[in-house]
Amino acid sequence: MKVRLTQEEREQLESYLKVLQNPFESIAKRRLAKSKFDMIYNRAATRTANSLGSCVNKENQAACSNEGEENPSNL
């Protein structure tokens, strides 16, 4: 599943990813960037899944599984 982002979200994610990939940043700053990155990414992923109607099937209460999707902050 591809996650749809607004321009503002994309810019924020790119800036947080730069902090995450910089080994010279303090560990505290990288942890904070990771938590903010994950929050924005997960919010966008949920919004995308809901707009596609693929998250919950109310007839059989099947939960959403996003297999194959990787969060770039975990790389």
mmCIF file of the N, C-alpha and C atoms, coordinates in Angstrom:
data_MODEL
# 
_entry.id   MODEL 
# 
loop_
_atom_site.group_PDB 
_atom_site.id 
_atom_site.type_symbol 
_atom_site.label_atom_id 
_atom_site.label_alt_id 
_atom_site.label_comp_id 
_atom_site.label_asym_id 
_atom_site.label_entity_id 
_atom_site.label_seq_id 
_atom_site.pdbx_PDB_ins_code 
_atom_site.Cartn_x 
_atom_site.Cartn_y 
_atom_site.Cartn_z 
_atom_site.occupancy 
_atom_site.B_iso_or_equiv 
_atom_site.pdbx_formal_charge 
_atom_site.auth_seq_id 
_atom_site.auth_comp_id 
_atom_site.auth_asym_id 
_atom_site.auth_atom_id 
_atom_site.pdbx_PDB_model_num 
ATOM 1   N N  . MET A 1 1  ? 0.832   -1.163  0.000  1.00 0.00 ? 1  MET A N  1 
ATOM 2   C CA . MET A 1 1  ? 0.000   0.000   0.000  1.00 0.00 ? 1  MET A CA 1 
ATOM 3   C C  . MET A 1 1  ? 0.889   1.243   0.000  1.00 0.00 ? 1  MET A C  1 
ATOM 4   N N  . LYS A 1 2  ? 0.584   2.157   -0.889 1.00 0.00 ? 2  LYS A N  1 
ATOM 5   C CA . LYS A 1 2  ? 1.300   3.418   -0.925 1.00 0.00 ? 2  LYS A CA 1 
ATOM 6   C C  . LYS A 1 2  ? 0.580   4.411   -0.029 1.00 0.00 ? 2  LYS A C  1 
ATOM 7   N N  . VAL A 1 3  ? 1.351   5.137   0.740  1.00 0.00 ? 3  VAL A N  1 
ATOM 8   C CA . VAL A 1 3  ? 0.789   6.110   1.662  1.00 0.00 ? 3  VAL A CA 1 
ATOM 9   C C  . VAL A 1 3  ? 0.718   7.463   0.973  1.00 0.00 ? 3  VAL A C  1 
ATOM 10  N N  . ARG A 1 4  ? -0.451  8.090   1.040  1.00 0.00 ? 4  ARG A N  1 
ATOM 11  C CA . ARG A 1 4  ? -0.636  9.410   0.438  1.00 0.00 ? 4  ARG A CA 1 
ATOM 12  C C  . ARG A 1 4  ? -0.281  10.474  1.470  1.00 0.00 ? 4  ARG A C  1 
ATOM 13  N N  . LEU A 1 5  ? 0.563   11.403  1.069  1.00 0.00 ? 5  LEU A N  1 
ATOM 14  C CA . LEU A 1 5  ? 1.019   12.456  1.961  1.00 0.00 ? 5  LEU A CA 1 
ATOM 15  C C  . LEU A 1 5  ? 0.663   13.822  1.406  1.00 0.00 ? 5  LEU A C  1 
ATOM 16  N N  . THR A 1 6  ? 0.443   14.757  2.299  1.00 0.00 ? 6  THR A N  1 
ATOM 17  C CA . THR A 1 6  ? 0.320   16.140  1.875  1.00 0.00 ? 6  THR A CA 1 
ATOM 18  C C  . THR A 1 6  ? 1.732   16.682  1.668  1.00 0.00 ? 6  THR A C  1 
ATOM 19  N N  . GLN A 1 7  ? 1.846   17.826  1.032  1.00 0.00 ? 7  GLN A N  1 
ATOM 20  C CA . GLN A 1 7  ? 3.164   18.418  0.802  1.00 0.00 ? 7  GLN A CA 1 
ATOM 21  C C  . GLN A 1 7  ? 3.849   18.736  2.132  1.00 0.00 ? 7  GLN A C  1 
ATOM 22  N N  . GLU A 1 8  ? 3.094   19.240  3.091  1.00 0.00 ? 8  GLU A N  1 
ATOM 23  C CA . GLU A 1 8  ? 3.652   19.570  4.404  1.00 0.00 ? 8  GLU A CA 1 
ATOM 24  C C  . GLU A 1 8  ? 4.162   18.316  5.111  1.00 0.00 ? 8  GLU A C  1 
ATOM 25  N N  . GLU A 1 9  ? 3.387   17.226  5.064  1.00 0.00 ? 9  GLU A N  1 
ATOM 26  C CA . GLU A 1 9  ? 3.815   15.967  5.680  1.00 0.00 ? 9  GLU A CA 1 
ATOM 27  C C  . GLU A 1 9  ? 5.081   15.439  5.019  1.00 0.00 ? 9  GLU A C  1 
ATOM 28  N N  . ARG A 1 10 ? 5.144   15.524  3.710  1.00 0.00 ? 10 ARG A N  1 
ATOM 29  C CA . ARG A 1 10 ? 6.321   15.042  2.983  1.00 0.00 ? 10 ARG A CA 1 
ATOM 30  C C  . ARG A 1 10 ? 7.573   15.809  3.409  1.00 0.00 ? 10 ARG A C  1 
ATOM 31  N N  . GLU A 1 11 ? 7.451   17.121  3.522  1.00 0.00 ? 11 GLU A N  1 
ATOM 32  C CA . GLU A 1 11 ? 8.595   17.939  3.930  1.00 0.00 ? 11 GLU A CA 1 
ATOM 33  C C  . GLU A 1 11 ? 9.028   17.614  5.355  1.00 0.00 ? 11 GLU A C  1 
ATOM 34  N N  . GLN A 1 12 ? 8.066   17.433  6.248  1.00 0.00 ? 12 GLN A N  1 
ATOM 35  C CA . GLN A 1 12 ? 8.391   17.084  7.625  1.00 0.00 ? 12 GLN A CA 1 
ATOM 36  C C  . GLN A 1 12 ? 9.074   15.723  7.698  1.00 0.00 ? 12 GLN A C  1 
ATOM 37  N N  . LEU A 1 13 ? 8.541   14.739  6.965  1.00 0.00 ? 13 LEU A N  1 
ATOM 38  C CA . LEU A 1 13 ? 9.135   13.401  6.984  1.00 0.00 ? 13 LEU A CA 1 
ATOM 39  C C  . LEU A 1 13 ? 10.556  13.420  6.443  1.00 0.00 ? 13 LEU A C  1 
ATOM 40  N N  . GLU A 1 14 ? 10.783  14.182  5.387  1.00 0.00 ? 14 GLU A N  1 
ATOM 41  C CA . GLU A 1 14 ? 12.129  14.266  4.826  1.00 0.00 ? 14 GLU A CA 1 
ATOM 42  C C  . GLU A 1 14 ? 13.100  14.890  5.818  1.00 0.00 ? 14 GLU A C  1 
ATOM 43  N N  . SER A 1 15 ? 12.670  15.925  6.537  1.00 0.00 ? 15 SER A N  1 
ATOM 44  C CA . SER A 1 15 ? 13.565  16.553  7.508  1.00 0.00 ? 15 SER A CA 1 
ATOM 45  C C  . SER A 1 15 ? 13.853  15.613  8.679  1.00 0.00 ? 15 SER A C  1 
ATOM 46  N N  . TYR A 1 16 ? 12.841  14.881  9.158  1.00 0.00 ? 16 TYR A N  1 
ATOM 47  C CA . TYR A 1 16 ? 13.061  13.930  10.241 1.00 0.00 ? 16 TYR A CA 1 
ATOM 48  C C  . TYR A 1 16 ? 13.948  12.772  9.787  1.00 0.00 ? 16 TYR A C  1 
ATOM 49  N N  . LEU A 1 17 ? 13.794  12.348  8.545  1.00 0.00 ? 17 LEU A N  1 
ATOM 50  C CA . LEU A 1 17 ? 14.617  11.259  8.021  1.00 0.00 ? 17 LEU A CA 1 
ATOM 51  C C  . LEU A 1 17 ? 16.089  11.677  7.937  1.00 0.00 ? 17 LEU A C  1 
ATOM 52  N N  . LYS A 1 18 ? 16.347  12.930  7.586  1.00 0.00 ? 18 LYS A N  1 
ATOM 53  C CA . LYS A 1 18 ? 17.727  13.427  7.558  1.00 0.00 ? 18 LYS A CA 1 
ATOM 54  C C  . LYS A 1 18 ? 18.354  13.379  8.943  1.00 0.00 ? 18 LYS A C  1 
ATOM 55  N N  . VAL A 1 19 ? 17.574  13.744  9.963  1.00 0.00 ? 19 VAL A N  1 
ATOM 56  C CA . VAL A 1 19 ? 18.072  13.685  11.336 1.00 0.00 ? 19 VAL A CA 1 
ATOM 57  C C  . VAL A 1 19 ? 18.356  12.238  11.725 1.00 0.00 ? 19 VAL A C  1 
ATOM 58  N N  . LEU A 1 20 ? 17.443  11.333  11.357 1.00 0.00 ? 20 LEU A N  1 
ATOM 59  C CA . LEU A 1 20 ? 17.618  9.920   11.696 1.00 0.00 ? 20 LEU A CA 1 
ATOM 60  C C  . LEU A 1 20 ? 18.863  9.318   11.053 1.00 0.00 ? 20 LEU A C  1 
ATOM 61  N N  . GLN A 1 21 ? 19.177  9.750   9.856  1.00 0.00 ? 21 GLN A N  1 
ATOM 62  C CA . GLN A 1 21 ? 20.299  9.173   9.118  1.00 0.00 ? 21 GLN A CA 1 
ATOM 63  C C  . GLN A 1 21 ? 21.633  9.838   9.454  1.00 0.00 ? 21 GLN A C  1 
ATOM 64  N N  . ASN A 1 22 ? 21.616  10.883  10.265 1.00 0.00 ? 22 ASN A N  1 
ATOM 65  C CA . ASN A 1 22 ? 22.839  11.591  10.620 1.00 0.00 ? 22 ASN A CA 1 
ATOM 66  C C  . ASN A 1 22 ? 23.420  10.997  11.908 1.00 0.00 ? 22 ASN A C  1 
ATOM 67  N N  . PRO A 1 23 ? 24.540  10.268  11.813 1.00 0.00 ? 23 PRO A N  1 
ATOM 68  C CA . PRO A 1 23 ? 25.110  9.643   13.013 1.00 0.00 ? 23 PRO A CA 1 
ATOM 69  C C  . PRO A 1 23 ? 25.741  10.643  13.979 1.00 0.00 ? 23 PRO A C  1 
ATOM 70  N N  . PHE A 1 24 ? 25.896  11.879  13.560 1.00 0.00 ? 24 PHE A N  1 
ATOM 71  C CA . PHE A 1 24 ? 26.510  12.886  14.417 1.00 0.00 ? 24 PHE A CA 1 
ATOM 72  C C  . PHE A 1 24 ? 25.503  13.636  15.276 1.00 0.00 ? 24 PHE A C  1 
ATOM 73  N N  . GLU A 1 25 ? 24.214  13.394  15.045 1.00 0.00 ? 25 GLU A N  1 
ATOM 74  C CA . GLU A 1 25 ? 23.177  13.983  15.896 1.00 0.00 ? 25 GLU A CA 1 
ATOM 75  C C  . GLU A 1 25 ? 23.130  13.214  17.213 1.00 0.00 ? 25 GLU A C  1 
ATOM 76  N N  . SER A 1 26 ? 22.701  13.882  18.265 1.00 0.00 ? 26 SER A N  1 
ATOM 77  C CA . SER A 1 26 ? 22.599  13.210  19.558 1.00 0.00 ? 26 SER A CA 1 
ATOM 78  C C  . SER A 1 26 ? 21.518  12.133  19.492 1.00 0.00 ? 26 SER A C  1 
ATOM 79  N N  . ILE A 1 27 ? 21.669  11.124  20.333 1.00 0.00 ? 27 ILE A N  1 
ATOM 80  C CA . ILE A 1 27 ? 20.700  10.027  20.350 1.00 0.00 ? 27 ILE A CA 1 
ATOM 81  C C  . ILE A 1 27 ? 19.321  10.545  20.761 1.00 0.00 ? 27 ILE A C  1 
ATOM 82  N N  . ALA A 1 28 ? 19.275  11.522  21.650 1.00 0.00 ? 28 ALA A N  1 
ATOM 83  C CA . ALA A 1 28 ? 17.995  12.084  22.081 1.00 0.00 ? 28 ALA A CA 1 
ATOM 84  C C  . ALA A 1 28 ? 17.271  12.758  20.907 1.00 0.00 ? 28 ALA A C  1 
ATOM 85  N N  . LYS A 1 29 ? 18.023  13.502  20.103 1.00 0.00 ? 29 LYS A N  1 
ATOM 86  C CA . LYS A 1 29 ? 17.420  14.190  18.963 1.00 0.00 ? 29 LYS A CA 1 
ATOM 87  C C  . LYS A 1 29 ? 16.937  13.181  17.922 1.00 0.00 ? 29 LYS A C  1 
ATOM 88  N N  . ARG A 1 30 ? 17.693  12.098  17.713 1.00 0.00 ? 30 ARG A N  1 
ATOM 89  C CA . ARG A 1 30 ? 17.273  11.071  16.755 1.00 0.00 ? 30 ARG A CA 1 
ATOM 90  C C  . ARG A 1 30 ? 16.047  10.317  17.246 1.00 0.00 ? 30 ARG A C  1 
ATOM 91  N N  . ARG A 1 31 ? 15.980  10.046  18.541 1.00 0.00 ? 31 ARG A N  1 
ATOM 92  C CA . ARG A 1 31 ? 14.798  9.362   19.089 1.00 0.00 ? 31 ARG A CA 1 
ATOM 93  C C  . ARG A 1 31 ? 13.547  10.229  18.952 1.00 0.00 ? 31 ARG A C  1 
ATOM 94  N N  . LEU A 1 32 ? 13.705  11.512  19.221 1.00 0.00 ? 32 LEU A N  1 
ATOM 95  C CA . LEU A 1 32 ? 12.582  12.434  19.082 1.00 0.00 ? 32 LEU A CA 1 
ATOM 96  C C  . LEU A 1 32 ? 12.133  12.511  17.620 1.00 0.00 ? 32 LEU A C  1 
ATOM 97  N N  . ALA A 1 33 ? 13.090  12.573  16.702 1.00 0.00 ? 33 ALA A N  1 
ATOM 98  C CA . ALA A 1 33 ? 12.767  12.617  15.272 1.00 0.00 ? 33 ALA A CA 1 
ATOM 99  C C  . ALA A 1 33 ? 12.055  11.334  14.851 1.00 0.00 ? 33 ALA A C  1 
ATOM 100 N N  . LYS A 1 34 ? 12.489  10.187  15.376 1.00 0.00 ? 34 LYS A N  1 
ATOM 101 C CA . LYS A 1 34 ? 11.853  8.910   15.022 1.00 0.00 ? 34 LYS A CA 1 
ATOM 102 C C  . LYS A 1 34 ? 10.416  8.859   15.516 1.00 0.00 ? 34 LYS A C  1 
ATOM 103 N N  . SER A 1 35 ? 10.169  9.320   16.735 1.00 0.00 ? 35 SER A N  1 
ATOM 104 C CA . SER A 1 35 ? 8.798   9.273   17.255 1.00 0.00 ? 35 SER A CA 1 
ATOM 105 C C  . SER A 1 35 ? 7.886   10.216  16.461 1.00 0.00 ? 35 SER A C  1 
ATOM 106 N N  . LYS A 1 36 ? 8.393   11.395  16.097 1.00 0.00 ? 36 LYS A N  1 
ATOM 107 C CA . LYS A 1 36 ? 7.595   12.323  15.291 1.00 0.00 ? 36 LYS A CA 1 
ATOM 108 C C  . LYS A 1 36 ? 7.371   11.775  13.887 1.00 0.00 ? 36 LYS A C  1 
ATOM 109 N N  . PHE A 1 37 ? 8.423   11.160  13.297 1.00 0.00 ? 37 PHE A N  1 
ATOM 110 C CA . PHE A 1 37 ? 8.312   10.561  11.980 1.00 0.00 ? 37 PHE A CA 1 
ATOM 111 C C  . PHE A 1 37 ? 7.236   9.483   11.994 1.00 0.00 ? 37 PHE A C  1 
ATOM 112 N N  . ASP A 1 38 ? 7.309   8.588   12.978 1.00 0.00 ? 38 ASP A N  1 
ATOM 113 C CA . ASP A 1 38 ? 6.347   7.486   13.075 1.00 0.00 ? 38 ASP A CA 1 
ATOM 114 C C  . ASP A 1 38 ? 4.920   7.993   13.262 1.00 0.00 ? 38 ASP A C  1 
ATOM 115 N N  . MET A 1 39 ? 4.744   9.054   14.060 1.00 0.00 ? 39 MET A N  1 
ATOM 116 C CA . MET A 1 39 ? 3.421   9.601   14.290 1.00 0.00 ? 39 MET A CA 1 
ATOM 117 C C  . MET A 1 39 ? 2.816   10.131  12.984 1.00 0.00 ? 39 MET A C  1 
ATOM 118 N N  . ILE A 1 40 ? 3.590   10.903  12.235 1.00 0.00 ? 40 ILE A N  1 
ATOM 119 C CA . ILE A 1 40 ? 3.101   11.469  10.978 1.00 0.00 ? 40 ILE A CA 1 
ATOM 120 C C  . ILE A 1 40 ? 2.846   10.363  9.960  1.00 0.00 ? 40 ILE A C  1 
ATOM 121 N N  . TYR A 1 41 ? 3.777   9.415   9.842  1.00 0.00 ? 41 TYR A N  1 
ATOM 122 C CA . TYR A 1 41 ? 3.647   8.332   8.873  1.00 0.00 ? 41 TYR A CA 1 
ATOM 123 C C  . TYR A 1 41 ? 2.425   7.470   9.179  1.00 0.00 ? 41 TYR A C  1 
ATOM 124 N N  . ASN A 1 42 ? 2.247   7.096   10.441 1.00 0.00 ? 42 ASN A N  1 
ATOM 125 C CA . ASN A 1 42 ? 1.117   6.240   10.812 1.00 0.00 ? 42 ASN A CA 1 
ATOM 126 C C  . ASN A 1 42 ? -0.214  6.948   10.626 1.00 0.00 ? 42 ASN A C  1 
ATOM 127 N N  . ARG A 1 43 ? -0.257  8.244   10.918 1.00 0.00 ? 43 ARG A N  1 
ATOM 128 C CA . ARG A 1 43 ? -1.484  9.008   10.695 1.00 0.00 ? 43 ARG A CA 1 
ATOM 129 C C  . ARG A 1 43 ? -1.834  9.037   9.206  1.00 0.00 ? 43 ARG A C  1 
ATOM 130 N N  . ALA A 1 44 ? -0.835  9.250   8.358  1.00 0.00 ? 44 ALA A N  1 
ATOM 131 C CA . ALA A 1 44 ? -1.070  9.271   6.911  1.00 0.00 ? 44 ALA A CA 1 
ATOM 132 C C  . ALA A 1 44 ? -1.463  7.887   6.399  1.00 0.00 ? 44 ALA A C  1 
ATOM 133 N N  . ALA A 1 45 ? -0.835  6.830   6.935  1.00 0.00 ? 45 ALA A N  1 
ATOM 134 C CA . ALA A 1 45 ? -1.165  5.465   6.512  1.00 0.00 ? 45 ALA A CA 1 
ATOM 135 C C  . ALA A 1 45 ? -2.601  5.115   6.898  1.00 0.00 ? 45 ALA A C  1 
ATOM 136 N N  . THR A 1 46 ? -3.012  5.510   8.089  1.00 0.00 ? 46 THR A N  1 
ATOM 137 C CA . THR A 1 46 ? -4.381  5.253   8.535  1.00 0.00 ? 46 THR A CA 1 
ATOM 138 C C  . THR A 1 46 ? -5.374  6.015   7.673  1.00 0.00 ? 46 THR A C  1 
ATOM 139 N N  . ARG A 1 47 ? -5.070  7.276   7.384  1.00 0.00 ? 47 ARG A N  1 
ATOM 140 C CA . ARG A 1 47 ? -5.942  8.085   6.547  1.00 0.00 ? 47 ARG A CA 1 
ATOM 141 C C  . ARG A 1 47 ? -6.062  7.474   5.149  1.00 0.00 ? 47 ARG A C  1 
ATOM 142 N N  . THR A 1 48 ? -4.941  6.988   4.601  1.00 0.00 ? 48 THR A N  1 
ATOM 143 C CA . THR A 1 48 ? -4.950  6.376   3.278  1.00 0.00 ? 48 THR A CA 1 
ATOM 144 C C  . THR A 1 48 ? -5.782  5.096   3.282  1.00 0.00 ? 48 THR A C  1 
ATOM 145 N N  . ALA A 1 49 ? -5.590  4.270   4.308  1.00 0.00 ? 49 ALA A N  1 
ATOM 146 C CA . ALA A 1 49 ? -6.337  3.012   4.398  1.00 0.00 ? 49 ALA A CA 1 
ATOM 147 C C  . ALA A 1 49 ? -7.827  3.276   4.538  1.00 0.00 ? 49 ALA A C  1 
ATOM 148 N N  . ASN A 1 50 ? -8.180  4.272   5.338  1.00 0.00 ? 50 ASN A N  1 
ATOM 149 C CA . ASN A 1 50 ? -9.597  4.602   5.532  1.00 0.00 ? 50 ASN A CA 1 
ATOM 150 C C  . ASN A 1 50 ? -10.216 5.153   4.257  1.00 0.00 ? 50 ASN A C  1 
ATOM 151 N N  . SER A 1 51 ? -9.461  5.927   3.502  1.00 0.00 ? 51 SER A N  1 
ATOM 152 C CA . SER A 1 51 ? -9.999  6.492   2.269  1.00 0.00 ? 51 SER A CA 1 
ATOM 153 C C  . SER A 1 51 ? -10.195 5.413   1.205  1.00 0.00 ? 51 SER A C  1 
ATOM 154 N N  . LEU A 1 52 ? -9.414  4.344   1.289  1.00 0.00 ? 52 LEU A N  1 
ATOM 155 C CA . LEU A 1 52 ? -9.569  3.240   0.351  1.00 0.00 ? 52 LEU A CA 1 
ATOM 156 C C  . LEU A 1 52 ? -10.605 2.238   0.828  1.00 0.00 ? 52 LEU A C  1 
ATOM 157 N N  . GLY A 1 53 ? -11.016 2.354   2.087  1.00 0.00 ? 53 GLY A N  1 
ATOM 158 C CA . GLY A 1 53 ? -12.015 1.441   2.641  1.00 0.00 ? 53 GLY A CA 1 
ATOM 159 C C  . GLY A 1 53 ? -11.471 0.043   2.859  1.00 0.00 ? 53 GLY A C  1 
ATOM 160 N N  . SER A 1 54 ? -10.149 -0.083  3.093  1.00 0.00 ? 54 SER A N  1 
ATOM 161 C CA . SER A 1 54 ? -9.553  -1.408  3.200  1.00 0.00 ? 54 SER A CA 1 
ATOM 162 C C  . SER A 1 54 ? -9.137  -1.776  4.612  1.00 0.00 ? 54 SER A C  1 
ATOM 163 N N  . CYS A 1 55 ? -9.475  -0.957  5.594  1.00 0.00 ? 55 CYS A N  1 
ATOM 164 C CA . CYS A 1 55 ? -8.967  -1.231  6.934  1.00 0.00 ? 55 CYS A CA 1 
ATOM 165 C C  . CYS A 1 55 ? -9.811  -2.262  7.682  1.00 0.00 ? 55 CYS A C  1 
ATOM 166 N N  . VAL A 1 56 ? -11.112 -2.104  7.715  1.00 0.00 ? 56 VAL A N  1 
ATOM 167 C CA . VAL A 1 56 ? -11.954 -3.039  8.469  1.00 0.00 ? 56 VAL A CA 1 
ATOM 168 C C  . VAL A 1 56 ? -13.150 -3.433  7.624  1.00 0.00 ? 56 VAL A C  1 
ATOM 169 N N  . ASN A 1 57 ? -13.344 -4.714  7.503  1.00 0.00 ? 57 ASN A N  1 
ATOM 170 C CA . ASN A 1 57 ? -14.518 -5.238  6.825  1.00 0.00 ? 57 ASN A CA 1 
ATOM 171 C C  . ASN A 1 57 ? -15.551 -5.516  7.901  1.00 0.00 ? 57 ASN A C  1 
ATOM 172 N N  . LYS A 1 58 ? -16.611 -4.731  7.976  1.00 0.00 ? 58 LYS A N  1 
ATOM 173 C CA . LYS A 1 58 ? -17.566 -4.818  9.070  1.00 0.00 ? 58 LYS A CA 1 
ATOM 174 C C  . LYS A 1 58 ? -18.361 -6.116  9.061  1.00 0.00 ? 58 LYS A C  1 
ATOM 175 N N  . GLU A 1 59 ? -18.468 -6.791  7.935  1.00 0.00 ? 59 GLU A N  1 
ATOM 176 C CA . GLU A 1 59 ? -19.253 -8.027  7.880  1.00 0.00 ? 59 GLU A CA 1 
ATOM 177 C C  . GLU A 1 59 ? -18.597 -9.141  8.674  1.00 0.00 ? 59 GLU A C  1 
ATOM 178 N N  . ASN A 1 60 ? -17.282 -9.292  8.553  1.00 0.00 ? 60 ASN A N  1 
ATOM 179 C CA . ASN A 1 60 ? -16.622 -10.378 9.282  1.00 0.00 ? 60 ASN A CA 1 
ATOM 180 C C  . ASN A 1 60 ? -15.601 -9.870  10.286 1.00 0.00 ? 60 ASN A C  1 
ATOM 181 N N  . GLN A 1 61 ? -15.562 -8.542  10.520 1.00 0.00 ? 61 GLN A N  1 
ATOM 182 C CA . GLN A 1 61 ? -14.678 -7.919  11.501 1.00 0.00 ? 61 GLN A CA 1 
ATOM 183 C C  . GLN A 1 61 ? -13.210 -8.287  11.291 1.00 0.00 ? 61 GLN A C  1 
ATOM 184 N N  . ALA A 1 62 ? -12.786 -8.364  10.041 1.00 0.00 ? 62 ALA A N  1 
ATOM 185 C CA . ALA A 1 62 ? -11.390 -8.656  9.733  1.00 0.00 ? 62 ALA A CA 1 
ATOM 186 C C  . ALA A 1 62 ? -10.557 -7.405  9.955  1.00 0.00 ? 62 ALA A C  1 
ATOM 187 N N  . ALA A 1 63 ? -9.475  -7.557  10.682 1.00 0.00 ? 63 ALA A N  1 
ATOM 188 C CA . ALA A 1 63 ? -8.600  -6.414  10.959 1.00 0.00 ? 63 ALA A CA 1 
ATOM 189 C C  . ALA A 1 63 ? -7.712  -6.142  9.759  1.00 0.00 ? 63 ALA A C  1 
ATOM 190 N N  . CYS A 1 64 ? -7.264  -4.929  9.674  1.00 0.00 ? 64 CYS A N  1 
ATOM 191 C CA . CYS A 1 64 ? -6.407  -4.486  8.577  1.00 0.00 ? 64 CYS A CA 1 
ATOM 192 C C  . CYS A 1 64 ? -5.004  -5.056  8.768  1.00 0.00 ? 64 CYS A C  1 
ATOM 193 N N  . SER A 1 65 ? -4.412  -5.574  7.713  1.00 0.00 ? 65 SER A N  1 
ATOM 194 C CA . SER A 1 65 ? -3.017  -5.993  7.783  1.00 0.00 ? 65 SER A CA 1 
ATOM 195 C C  . SER A 1 65 ? -2.291  -5.382  6.601  1.00 0.00 ? 65 SER A C  1 
ATOM 196 N N  . ASN A 1 66 ? -1.261  -4.648  6.885  1.00 0.00 ? 66 ASN A N  1 
ATOM 197 C CA . ASN A 1 66 ? -0.496  -3.957  5.853  1.00 0.00 ? 66 ASN A CA 1 
ATOM 198 C C  . ASN A 1 66 ? 0.814   -4.707  5.607  1.00 0.00 ? 66 ASN A C  1 
ATOM 199 N N  . GLU A 1 67 ? 0.725   -5.940  5.196  1.00 0.00 ? 67 GLU A N  1 
ATOM 200 C CA . GLU A 1 67 ? 1.915   -6.732  4.957  1.00 0.00 ? 67 GLU A CA 1 
ATOM 201 C C  . GLU A 1 67 ? 2.694   -6.171  3.774  1.00 0.00 ? 67 GLU A C  1 
ATOM 202 N N  . GLY A 1 68 ? 3.988   -6.193  3.903  1.00 0.00 ? 68 GLY A N  1 
ATOM 203 C CA . GLY A 1 68 ? 4.839   -5.723  2.834  1.00 0.00 ? 68 GLY A CA 1 
ATOM 204 C C  . GLY A 1 68 ? 5.132   -4.241  2.911  1.00 0.00 ? 68 GLY A C  1 
ATOM 205 N N  . GLU A 1 69 ? 4.443   -3.530  3.771  1.00 0.00 ? 69 GLU A N  1 
ATOM 206 C CA . GLU A 1 69 ? 4.665   -2.096  3.909  1.00 0.00 ? 69 GLU A CA 1 
ATOM 207 C C  . GLU A 1 69 ? 5.795   -1.873  4.905  1.00 0.00 ? 69 GLU A C  1 
ATOM 208 N N  . GLU A 1 70 ? 6.760   -1.065  4.536  1.00 0.00 ? 70 GLU A N  1 
ATOM 209 C CA . GLU A 1 70 ? 7.869   -0.785  5.421  1.00 0.00 ? 70 GLU A CA 1 
ATOM 210 C C  . GLU A 1 70 ? 7.913   0.687   5.757  1.00 0.00 ? 70 GLU A C  1 
ATOM 211 N N  . ASN A 1 71 ? 8.091   0.975   7.028  1.00 0.00 ? 71 ASN A N  1 
ATOM 212 C CA . ASN A 1 71 ? 8.256   2.345   7.479  1.00 0.00 ? 71 ASN A CA 1 
ATOM 213 C C  . ASN A 1 71 ? 9.726   2.700   7.275  1.00 0.00 ? 71 ASN A C  1 
ATOM 214 N N  . PRO A 1 72 ? 10.038  3.738   6.508  1.00 0.00 ? 72 PRO A N  1 
ATOM 215 C CA . PRO A 1 72 ? 11.431  4.078   6.226  1.00 0.00 ? 72 PRO A CA 1 
ATOM 216 C C  . PRO A 1 72 ? 12.251  4.413   7.472  1.00 0.00 ? 72 PRO A C  1 
ATOM 217 N N  . SER A 1 73 ? 11.625  4.800   8.566  1.00 0.00 ? 73 SER A N  1 
ATOM 218 C CA . SER A 1 73 ? 12.395  5.134   9.759  1.00 0.00 ? 73 SER A CA 1 
ATOM 219 C C  . SER A 1 73 ? 12.951  3.895   10.430 1.00 0.00 ? 73 SER A C  1 
ATOM 220 N N  . ASN A 1 74 ? 12.474  2.706   10.061 1.00 0.00 ? 74 ASN A N  1 
ATOM 221 C CA . ASN A 1 74 ? 12.970  1.466   10.644 1.00 0.00 ? 74 ASN A CA 1 
ATOM 222 C C  . ASN A 1 74 ? 14.149  0.881   9.894  1.00 0.00 ? 74 ASN A C  1 
ATOM 223 N N  . LEU A 1 75 ? 14.529  1.500   8.807  1.00 0.00 ? 75 LEU A N  1 
ATOM 224 C CA . LEU A 1 75 ? 15.623  0.968   7.993  1.00 0.00 ? 75 LEU A CA 1 
ATOM 225 C C  . LEU A 1 75 ? 16.957  1.331   8.535  1.00 0.00 ? 75 LEU A C  1 
# 
